[in-house]
Amino acid sequence: MQSNAVQSPNSALYNERMEPDRLLDPLIGAFDRALRAVFAPARGERAVPGAPGSAELSEPDRRHSAALMRINHAGEVAAQALYHGQAFAARAGATHDLLEKAAHEETDHLAWCETRLAELGSRPSLLNPFWYAGSFALGVLAGSLGERASLGFVAETERQVEGHLESHLSSLPERDTRSRAIVEAMRSDEVAHGERALAAGAATLPGPVCTLMRYASRVMTGTAYWL
């Protein structure tokens, strides 16, 4: 007769042994996402907005457009990281799904910006790994504060991004219709993300937190313009 000490796969002992795997899997998934967001070419589902044959730009306009699109690409890398971090820490299934949907849609933005940077003969920010790491940590922190606070970060982030994109529309050369179409499509998506977060019960963040987020954004945009 076999001893009762032999454990079946459903036993408590087996589950205890498997617990580290259940804890490790999300970390492996998060690391894989980070590598894909920062180093792998983005694969969007929607076509790049605007006609690829935009008017010929002067060299100063080309450099300025490229710098602005590099900022937008860095912002999308940071947005991916923020949503991934919040989803990693999310306690509610509905909130997790909302964050995953937003992150998925942001992948289109990454692909659009990468395409336009290549068309302009430029490159993404050299500091993208840093932007991702910092934003992911902020996302985990926001997600750990609870569902309404996490959604509040989404709503405030998208509000600030909307203003940032509007400023780019004012600054992009009029002849650069391709970049302008991309930024307009991105702005439309960001507004929708913020509205969904508010409808889901987002809390209003304290004023000092919003101010800190603005200053952090200025550091990133000011640096990414050149690097």
Secondary structure, DSSP 8 states (H G I E B T S, - for coil): ---TTS--TTSHHHHHHHHHHHHHHHHHHHHHHHHHHHHS----SS--SS-S------HHHHHHHHHHHHHHHHHHHHHHHHHHHHHHH--SHHHHHHHHHHHHHHHHHHHHHHHHHHHTT----TTHHHHHHHHHHHHHHHHHT-HHHHHHHHHHHHHHHHHHHHHHHHHS-TT-HHHHHHHHHHHHHHHHHHHHHHHTT-----HHHHHHHHHHHHHHHHHHTT-
